[in-house]
Structures are given as C-alpha cells and as structure tokens.
C-alpha cells in the first residue's frame, strides 16, 4: 500500500480489525520508509446485478425496490419489516450465488412469491395479482384454488 505521506510503495500492517458489522476490515499500516501510520479499509467488491425487464430494458438490481413491493403486498398484514428485510436479503443472496450477472425480473418475481407464500398467503395473493397481472376474477380464483389444493 502506497504511503499517503511520502509515497513509498511498501507498508506493513500493524493492526487489523472488523468494522461496520463485519463487512469491512480496518487496517492500521506503518510506512516502511517514513514510519508514519495510516488507516486503510478493505471491502468486498461486488459485481452489480442487472435485472432484465419484460420489455428488454436493463437496470441495476435494487433491493430497496424489491422490499418496497413486498411492503405494499403486506400492508395491514401481521408481517414485520424485519421479516421482509430477511426475505429481501435471502433473495439477493440467492441471485448473487447463481453467478449470473443478469437475472430476469420474472425470476425475481417467482422468488418473491415463493417466499411470500410461506410468510403470509394473503400477501402472496396480493403480490401475485399485481405481478401476474390477473385480468379478471377467474384468474384470481384459479390462484386461490391452487393454494387451497396445496393444503
């Protein structure tokens, strides 16, 4: 690591400790030339995920947008924001673990519905009605009948 004081290219690590809830490592370094100390931070470099929309547009994956959609589906339901945050984290992790840099919005929608179905069936139906664009009461009833048959 290049010294910020004298520009010498080598330093030694004097102390390392986790920072920011374990997502960063703080390192105290000492320059091998001028012996001045300085701090550096090490973070995980994440390659951004790109979501491919139904119309072919591409945009960066946004967990906040995902969470807001689930919050709307769970409005006035006994589901906590902490539970929804955990679901959003799980979905993000699953998509990151797939090693694909592009994911379709339909794949994300299916993951959300799978998670909501176990969390709250009413929220699941609400989300599905918007996501699958139910055209009339018959498609709505078909989805409800599927849930009843699974029980």
KOLKEPA-954482 format. One record per atom (N, C-alpha, C): residue in three letters; atom name; x, y, z. Coordinates in nm, 3 decimals. Layout:
# residues N
res  atom  x  y  z
ALA  CA  X  Y  Z
...
# end
This chain:
# residues 151
res  atom  x  y  z
UNK  N  0.086  -0.117  0.000
UNK  CA  0.000  0.000  0.000
UNK  C  0.090  0.123  0.000
UNK  N  0.065  0.214  -0.091
UNK  CA  0.145  0.335  -0.106
UNK  C  0.119  0.431  0.011
UNK  N  0.226  0.483  0.071
UNK  CA  0.216  0.575  0.185
UNK  C  0.157  0.709  0.138
UNK  N  0.054  0.761  0.209
UNK  CA  -0.005  0.889  0.169
UNK  C  0.084  1.009  0.204
UNK  N  0.187  0.988  0.288
UNK  CA  0.275  1.097  0.329
UNK  C  0.397  1.111  0.238
UNK  N  0.468  1.000  0.216
UNK  CA  0.592  1.010  0.137
UNK  C  0.584  0.937  0.002
UNK  N  0.478  0.861  -0.019
UNK  CA  0.461  0.791  -0.147
UNK  C  0.537  0.660  -0.159
UNK  N  0.605  0.618  -0.054
UNK  CA  0.679  0.492  -0.060
UNK  C  0.581  0.377  -0.081
UNK  N  0.612  0.282  -0.172
UNK  CA  0.512  0.180  -0.211
UNK  C  0.491  0.065  -0.113
UNK  N  0.568  0.058  -0.005
UNK  CA  0.552  -0.056  0.086
UNK  C  0.522  -0.011  0.228
UNK  N  0.431  -0.088  0.290
UNK  CA  0.396  -0.064  0.430
UNK  C  0.367  -0.198  0.495
UNK  N  0.369  -0.197  0.627
UNK  CA  0.334  -0.321  0.698
UNK  C  0.207  -0.298  0.779
UNK  N  0.132  -0.405  0.796
UNK  CA  0.007  -0.399  0.873
UNK  C  0.042  -0.412  1.020
UNK  N  0.000  -0.312  1.099
UNK  CA  0.027  -0.310  1.243
UNK  C  -0.091  -0.371  1.319
UNK  N  -0.215  -0.343  1.271
UNK  CA  -0.335  -0.390  1.340
UNK  C  -0.447  -0.408  1.238
UNK  N  -0.526  -0.514  1.254
UNK  CA  -0.644  -0.539  1.171
UNK  C  -0.762  -0.570  1.260
UNK  N  -0.877  -0.515  1.224
UNK  CA  -0.998  -0.547  1.300
UNK  C  -1.119  -0.527  1.211
UNK  N  -1.227  -0.604  1.238
UNK  CA  -1.350  -0.587  1.159
UNK  C  -1.413  -0.451  1.187
UNK  N  -1.479  -0.397  1.087
UNK  CA  -1.551  -0.271  1.102
UNK  C  -1.686  -0.283  1.033
UNK  N  -1.778  -0.192  1.065
UNK  CA  -1.910  -0.187  1.003
UNK  C  -1.979  -0.324  0.999
UNK  N  -1.997  -0.380  1.117
UNK  CA  -2.069  -0.507  1.133
UNK  C  -2.006  -0.622  1.056
UNK  N  -1.874  -0.620  1.041
UNK  CA  -1.805  -0.732  0.978
UNK  C  -1.801  -0.728  0.826
UNK  N  -1.850  -0.622  0.765
UNK  CA  -1.849  -0.614  0.618
UNK  C  -1.723  -0.546  0.566
UNK  N  -1.643  -0.490  0.657
UNK  CA  -1.522  -0.417  0.622
UNK  C  -1.412  -0.455  0.720
UNK  N  -1.287  -0.449  0.674
UNK  CA  -1.174  -0.469  0.764
UNK  C  -1.095  -0.339  0.770
UNK  N  -1.073  -0.291  0.891
UNK  CA  -0.992  -0.171  0.913
UNK  C  -0.850  -0.214  0.942
UNK  N  -0.755  -0.157  0.869
UNK  CA  -0.614  -0.193  0.889
UNK  C  -0.531  -0.068  0.922
UNK  N  -0.454  -0.077  1.030
UNK  CA  -0.355  0.028  1.060
UNK  C  -0.225  -0.016  0.997
UNK  N  -0.167  0.073  0.920
UNK  CA  -0.042  0.042  0.850
UNK  C  0.068  0.140  0.892
UNK  N  0.191  0.091  0.873
UNK  CA  0.307  0.176  0.900
UNK  C  0.397  0.174  0.778
UNK  N  0.435  0.295  0.733
UNK  CA  0.521  0.307  0.615
UNK  C  0.659  0.251  0.646
UNK  N  0.718  0.177  0.554
UNK  CA  0.849  0.116  0.573
UNK  C  0.961  0.221  0.557
UNK  N  0.927  0.337  0.502
UNK  CA  1.028  0.440  0.480
UNK  C  1.023  0.549  0.589
UNK  N  0.908  0.617  0.604
UNK  CA  0.900  0.730  0.699
UNK  C  0.843  0.692  0.835
UNK  N  0.796  0.570  0.852
UNK  CA  0.740  0.515  0.977
UNK  C  0.612  0.585  1.024
UNK  N  0.550  0.665  0.939
UNK  CA  0.420  0.724  0.975
UNK  C  0.312  0.618  0.959
UNK  N  0.208  0.634  1.039
UNK  CA  0.097  0.537  1.035
UNK  C  -0.024  0.596  0.965
UNK  N  -0.099  0.508  0.900
UNK  CA  -0.222  0.548  0.833
UNK  C  -0.319  0.431  0.833
UNK  N  -0.446  0.460  0.808
UNK  CA  -0.552  0.360  0.813
UNK  C  -0.605  0.333  0.672
UNK  N  -0.630  0.206  0.642
UNK  CA  -0.696  0.167  0.517
UNK  C  -0.815  0.078  0.552
UNK  N  -0.908  0.070  0.460
UNK  CA  -1.026  -0.015  0.477
UNK  C  -1.034  -0.111  0.360
UNK  N  -1.068  -0.234  0.389
UNK  CA  -1.082  -0.337  0.286
UNK  C  -1.228  -0.380  0.283
UNK  N  -1.288  -0.379  0.162
UNK  CA  -1.427  -0.421  0.147
UNK  C  -1.437  -0.523  0.035
UNK  N  -1.545  -0.599  0.036
UNK  CA  -1.572  -0.696  -0.070
UNK  C  -1.618  -0.621  -0.193
UNK  N  -1.558  -0.652  -0.305
UNK  CA  -1.601  -0.591  -0.430
UNK  C  -1.711  -0.677  -0.490
UNK  N  -1.826  -0.616  -0.508
UNK  CA  -1.939  -0.689  -0.564
UNK  C  -1.963  -0.644  -0.707
UNK  N  -1.983  -0.741  -0.792
UNK  CA  -2.018  -0.711  -0.930
UNK  C  -2.168  -0.683  -0.931
UNK  N  -2.209  -0.570  -0.986
UNK  CA  -2.351  -0.536  -0.980
UNK  C  -2.437  -0.633  -1.060
UNK  N  -2.553  -0.663  -1.006
UNK  CA  -2.650  -0.747  -1.075
UNK  C  -2.735  -0.660  -1.166
UNK  N  -2.767  -0.711  -1.282
UNK  CA  -2.851  -0.638  -1.376
UNK  C  -2.981  -0.716  -1.392
UNK  N  -3.093  -0.645  -1.378
UNK  CA  -3.226  -0.705  -1.393
UNK  C  -3.274  -0.675  -1.535
UNK  N  -3.314  -0.780  -1.605
UNK  CA  -3.368  -0.765  -1.740
UNK  C  -3.520  -0.764  -1.728
UNK  N  -3.579  -0.650  -1.762
UNK  CA  -3.724  -0.633  -1.751
UNK  C  -3.796  -0.706  -1.865
UNK  N  -3.928  -0.719  -1.854
UNK  CA  -4.007  -0.789  -1.956
UNK  C  -3.995  -0.726  -2.094
UNK  N  -3.978  -0.593  -2.097
UNK  CA  -3.968  -0.524  -2.226
UNK  C  -3.824  -0.518  -2.279
UNK  N  -3.730  -0.584  -2.209
UNK  CA  -3.592  -0.590  -2.255
UNK  C  -3.501  -0.484  -2.193
UNK  N  -3.558  -0.386  -2.125
UNK  CA  -3.474  -0.285  -2.060
UNK  C  -3.393  -0.351  -1.949
UNK  N  -3.278  -0.291  -1.920
UNK  CA  -3.191  -0.342  -1.814
UNK  C  -3.170  -0.233  -1.710
UNK  N  -3.172  -0.274  -1.583
UNK  CA  -3.142  -0.181  -1.475
UNK  C  -3.074  -0.256  -1.362
UNK  N  -3.000  -0.182  -1.281
UNK  CA  -2.928  -0.241  -1.170
UNK  C  -3.026  -0.294  -1.066
UNK  N  -2.995  -0.412  -1.010
UNK  CA  -3.078  -0.471  -0.905
UNK  C  -3.085  -0.375  -0.787
UNK  N  -3.205  -0.352  -0.739
UNK  CA  -3.227  -0.259  -0.628
UNK  C  -3.308  -0.330  -0.520
UNK  N  -3.240  -0.365  -0.411
UNK  CA  -3.307  -0.437  -0.303
UNK  C  -3.415  -0.351  -0.237
UNK  N  -3.397  -0.221  -0.234
UNK  CA  -3.496  -0.131  -0.174
UNK  C  -3.627  -0.138  -0.254
UNK  N  -3.615  -0.141  -0.386
UNK  CA  -3.734  -0.152  -0.471
UNK  C  -3.806  -0.285  -0.445
UNK  N  -3.730  -0.391  -0.432
UNK  CA  -3.785  -0.523  -0.402
UNK  C  -3.858  -0.519  -0.268
UNK  N  -3.794  -0.461  -0.168
UNK  CA  -3.852  -0.453  -0.034
UNK  C  -3.980  -0.369  -0.035
UNK  N  -3.980  -0.257  -0.108
UNK  CA  -4.100  -0.173  -0.115
UNK  C  -4.218  -0.246  -0.177
UNK  N  -4.194  -0.327  -0.278
UNK  CA  -4.301  -0.406  -0.338
UNK  C  -4.360  -0.506  -0.240
UNK  N  -4.274  -0.568  -0.161
UNK  CA  -4.323  -0.664  -0.062
UNK  C  -4.396  -0.594  0.052
UNK  N  -4.349  -0.475  0.090
UNK  CA  -4.417  -0.399  0.196
UNK  C  -4.558  -0.363  0.151
UNK  N  -4.574  -0.324  0.025
UNK  CA  -4.709  -0.292  -0.026
UNK  C  -4.799  -0.415  -0.021
UNK  N  -4.744  -0.532  -0.057
UNK  CA  -4.824  -0.655  -0.055
UNK  C  -4.862  -0.695  0.087
UNK  N  -4.781  -0.657  0.184
UNK  CA  -4.804  -0.698  0.323
UNK  C  -4.871  -0.589  0.406
UNK  N  -4.919  -0.485  0.340
UNK  CA  -4.985  -0.377  0.412
UNK  C  -5.104  -0.431  0.493
UNK  N  -5.109  -0.389  0.619
UNK  CA  -5.215  -0.431  0.713
UNK  C  -5.217  -0.581  0.738
UNK  N  -5.103  -0.646  0.723
UNK  CA  -5.087  -0.788  0.750
UNK  C  -4.990  -0.804  0.865
UNK  N  -4.996  -0.917  0.937
UNK  CA  -4.908  -0.937  1.053
UNK  C  -4.766  -0.982  1.014
UNK  N  -4.704  -0.906  0.925
UNK  CA  -4.568  -0.937  0.880
UNK  C  -4.481  -0.817  0.915
UNK  N  -4.369  -0.842  0.983
UNK  CA  -4.282  -0.732  1.025
UNK  C  -4.188  -0.693  0.911
UNK  N  -4.141  -0.570  0.920
UNK  CA  -4.043  -0.522  0.822
UNK  C  -3.914  -0.603  0.834
UNK  N  -3.881  -0.646  0.955
UNK  CA  -3.760  -0.729  0.975
UNK  C  -3.772  -0.860  0.898
UNK  N  -3.890  -0.921  0.900
UNK  CA  -3.911  -1.044  0.823
UNK  C  -3.896  -1.019  0.674
UNK  N  -3.952  -0.907  0.628
UNK  CA  -3.941  -0.874  0.485
UNK  C  -3.798  -0.841  0.447
UNK  N  -3.725  -0.776  0.538
UNK  CA  -3.583  -0.746  0.512
UNK  C  -3.505  -0.875  0.498
UNK  N  -3.536  -0.973  0.583
UNK  CA  -3.469  -1.103  0.575
UNK  C  -3.501  -1.173  0.442
UNK  N  -3.627  -1.165  0.399
UNK  CA  -3.667  -1.223  0.270
UNK  C  -3.590  -1.155  0.157
UNK  N  -3.582  -1.021  0.161
UNK  CA  -3.509  -0.947  0.057
UNK  C  -3.362  -0.986  0.057
UNK  N  -3.303  -1.001  0.176
UNK  CA  -3.163  -1.044  0.186
UNK  C  -3.145  -1.183  0.127
UNK  N  -3.239  -1.275  0.158
UNK  CA  -3.230  -1.411  0.106
UNK  C  -3.240  -1.414  -0.046
UNK  N  -3.331  -1.334  -0.101
UNK  CA  -3.347  -1.330  -0.246
UNK  C  -3.222  -1.272  -0.311
UNK  N  -3.169  -1.164  -0.255
UNK  CA  -3.047  -1.105  -0.310
UNK  C  -2.933  -1.206  -0.305
UNK  N  -2.919  -1.277  -0.194
UNK  CA  -2.812  -1.375  -0.179
UNK  C  -2.828  -1.489  -0.279
UNK  N  -2.951  -1.535  -0.297
UNK  CA  -2.977  -1.643  -0.393
UNK  C  -2.941  -1.601  -0.535
UNK  N  -2.976  -1.479  -0.571
UNK  CA  -2.944  -1.429  -0.705
UNK  C  -2.794  -1.410  -0.719
UNK  N  -2.727  -1.357  -0.615
UNK  CA  -2.581  -1.340  -0.619
UNK  C  -2.511  -1.476  -0.632
UNK  N  -2.562  -1.577  -0.561
UNK  CA  -2.499  -1.709  -0.563
UNK  C  -2.515  -1.781  -0.697
UNK  N  -2.610  -1.735  -0.778
UNK  CA  -2.632  -1.801  -0.907
UNK  C  -2.515  -1.777  -1.002
UNK  N  -2.430  -1.681  -0.972
UNK  CA  -2.313  -1.644  -1.052
UNK  C  -2.349  -1.586  -1.188
UNK  N  -2.478  -1.565  -1.213
UNK  CA  -2.520  -1.496  -1.335
UNK  C  -2.521  -1.347  -1.304
UNK  N  -2.473  -1.267  -1.395
UNK  CA  -2.471  -1.122  -1.373
UNK  C  -2.599  -1.056  -1.419
UNK  N  -2.678  -1.127  -1.499
UNK  CA  -2.808  -1.076  -1.541
UNK  C  -2.916  -1.174  -1.497
UNK  N  -3.023  -1.120  -1.445
UNK  CA  -3.134  -1.203  -1.399
UNK  C  -3.263  -1.138  -1.449
UNK  N  -3.357  -1.220  -1.492
UNK  CA  -3.482  -1.164  -1.542
UNK  C  -3.572  -1.123  -1.426
UNK  N  -3.654  -1.022  -1.450
UNK  CA  -3.746  -0.975  -1.347
UNK  C  -3.846  -1.085  -1.311
UNK  N  -3.876  -1.173  -1.407
UNK  CA  -3.970  -1.282  -1.378
UNK  C  -3.909  -1.382  -1.278
UNK  N  -3.778  -1.407  -1.286
UNK  CA  -3.714  -1.496  -1.189
UNK  C  -3.723  -1.436  -1.049
UNK  N  -3.698  -1.306  -1.038
UNK  CA  -3.706  -1.240  -0.908
UNK  C  -3.849  -1.243  -0.856
UNK  N  -3.947  -1.219  -0.944
UNK  CA  -4.087  -1.224  -0.904
UNK  C  -4.127  -1.361  -0.851
UNK  N  -4.079  -1.467  -0.916
UNK  CA  -4.108  -1.603  -0.871
UNK  C  -4.047  -1.630  -0.734
UNK  N  -3.924  -1.581  -0.712
UNK  CA  -3.859  -1.598  -0.581
UNK  C  -3.938  -1.525  -0.472
UNK  N  -3.985  -1.404  -0.503
UNK  CA  -4.064  -1.328  -0.406
UNK  C  -4.192  -1.402  -0.372
UNK  N  -4.261  -1.453  -0.475
UNK  CA  -4.387  -1.524  -0.449
UNK  C  -4.363  -1.649  -0.367
UNK  N  -4.256  -1.721  -0.394
UNK  CA  -4.223  -1.842  -0.317
UNK  C  -4.204  -1.807  -0.169
UNK  N  -4.132  -1.699  -0.143
UNK  CA  -4.106  -1.657  -0.005
UNK  C  -4.234  -1.605  0.063
UNK  N  -4.311  -1.524  -0.009
UNK  CA  -4.434  -1.469  0.050
UNK  C  -4.538  -1.577  0.078
UNK  N  -4.538  -1.680  -0.004
UNK  CA  -4.636  -1.787  0.014
UNK  C  -4.617  -1.853  0.151
UNK  N  -4.493  -1.869  0.194
UNK  CA  -4.467  -1.931  0.324
UNK  C  -4.485  -1.830  0.438
UNK  N  -4.467  -1.702  0.408
UNK  CA  -4.475  -1.598  0.511
UNK  C  -4.619  -1.556  0.540
UNK  N  -4.697  -1.529  0.433
UNK  CA  -4.834  -1.481  0.450
UNK  C  -4.909  -1.503  0.319
UNK  N  -5.009  -1.587  0.321
UNK  CA  -5.080  -1.623  0.197
UNK  C  -5.156  -1.507  0.135
UNK  N  -5.210  -1.418  0.219
UNK  CA  -5.282  -1.302  0.166
UNK  C  -5.185  -1.209  0.092
UNK  N  -5.068  -1.187  0.153
UNK  CA  -4.967  -1.104  0.089
UNK  C  -4.921  -1.169  -0.042
UNK  N  -4.910  -1.301  -0.040
UNK  CA  -4.873  -1.374  -0.162
UNK  C  -4.974  -1.348  -0.274
UNK  N  -5.103  -1.359  -0.243
UNK  CA  -5.207  -1.340  -0.344
UNK  C  -5.207  -1.194  -0.393
UNK  N  -5.187  -1.101  -0.302
UNK  CA  -5.180  -0.960  -0.342
UNK  C  -5.064  -0.938  -0.440
UNK  N  -4.948  -0.990  -0.403
UNK  CA  -4.830  -0.972  -0.488
UNK  C  -4.851  -1.041  -0.623
UNK  N  -4.904  -1.163  -0.617
UNK  CA  -4.927  -1.240  -0.741
UNK  C  -5.027  -1.170  -0.832
UNK  N  -5.128  -1.107  -0.774
UNK  CA  -5.229  -1.041  -0.857
UNK  C  -5.169  -0.925  -0.936
UNK  N  -5.074  -0.855  -0.878
UNK  CA  -5.008  -0.746  -0.950
UNK  C  -4.901  -0.803  -1.043
UNK  N  -4.819  -0.895  -0.990
UNK  CA  -4.709  -0.950  -1.067
UNK  C  -4.756  -1.027  -1.190
UNK  N  -4.857  -1.111  -1.172
UNK  CA  -4.907  -1.192  -1.284
UNK  C  -5.017  -1.122  -1.363
UNK  N  -5.049  -1.001  -1.323
UNK  CA  -5.147  -0.917  -1.391
UNK  C  -5.278  -0.991  -1.414
UNK  N  -5.340  -1.033  -1.303
UNK  CA  -5.468  -1.102  -1.313
UNK  C  -5.566  -1.014  -1.392
UNK  N  -5.624  -1.071  -1.493
UNK  CA  -5.711  -0.995  -1.583
UNK  C  -5.856  -0.987  -1.532
UNK  N  -5.899  -1.091  -1.461
UNK  CA  -6.036  -1.093  -1.413
UNK  C  -6.046  -1.179  -1.288
UNK  N  -6.164  -1.193  -1.237
UNK  CA  -6.188  -1.268  -1.114
UNK  C  -6.158  -1.417  -1.131
UNK  N  -6.173  -1.470  -1.253
UNK  CA  -6.147  -1.613  -1.276
UNK  C  -6.000  -1.648  -1.255
UNK  N  -5.909  -1.564  -1.305
UNK  CA  -5.767  -1.594  -1.283
UNK  C  -5.732  -1.580  -1.135
UNK  N  -5.798  -1.487  -1.068
UNK  CA  -5.778  -1.469  -0.925
UNK  C  -5.824  -1.595  -0.850
UNK  N  -5.940  -1.645  -0.887
UNK  CA  -5.994  -1.766  -0.823
UNK  C  -5.908  -1.889  -0.851
UNK  N  -5.853  -1.898  -0.972
UNK  CA  -5.763  -2.011  -1.004
UNK  C  -5.645  -2.013  -0.908
UNK  N  -5.587  -1.897  -0.881
UNK  CA  -5.473  -1.890  -0.790
UNK  C  -5.515  -1.927  -0.648
UNK  N  -5.629  -1.880  -0.605
UNK  CA  -5.679  -1.917  -0.471
UNK  C  -5.705  -2.067  -0.461
UNK  N  -5.761  -2.126  -0.566
UNK  CA  -5.785  -2.270  -0.566
UNK  C  -5.656  -2.350  -0.559
UNK  N  -5.551  -2.303  -0.623
UNK  CA  -5.420  -2.369  -0.615
UNK  C  -5.371  -2.373  -0.470
UNK  N  -5.389  -2.260  -0.400
UNK  CA  -5.345  -2.253  -0.260
UNK  C  -5.427  -2.350  -0.176
UNK  N  -5.558  -2.353  -0.198
UNK  CA  -5.644  -2.443  -0.121
UNK  C  -5.612  -2.589  -0.147
UNK  N  -5.578  -2.625  -0.270
UNK  CA  -5.545  -2.764  -0.303
UNK  C  -5.412  -2.806  -0.239
UNK  N  -5.321  -2.712  -0.222
UNK  CA  -5.193  -2.745  -0.159
UNK  C  -5.207  -2.776  -0.010
UNK  N  -5.315  -2.727  0.049
UNK  CA  -5.336  -2.751  0.194
UNK  C  -5.395  -2.883  0.216
# end
